[in-house]
């Protein structure tokens, strides 16, 4: 089983607080904020205090409705992955001005009569009539 993600217990605690005070499904941000004390209420997340009103901007379209406590945890976890690079994330390498000598041939040139959008077309395909 994989380890519990960072801040999971904080997210779970917030979800528990919401579940105690709100009725599911939660259909908008106001219902969520009211369950946690209103938009001016401050919550602790990863050692930092944040006002709920500031979090509104981070919620994508489609976040609501929240169907259950578990749905809230899942959606909050998804938002965590969107805004955080994992510890083993890609580390940029050295910037190159030209390809290495052993890089091989570059890809072919695009045909001037190629289909728009960069989607390759099939040529010479026999079609049944």
Secondary structure, DSSP 8 states (H G I E B T S, - for coil): -----TTHHHHHHHHHHHHHH--SSB-SHHHHHHHTT-TT-EEEETTEEEEHHHHGGGS-TT---B-SHHHHHHHHHHHHHHH---TT--------SS--TTS--------TT--GGG-----S-----
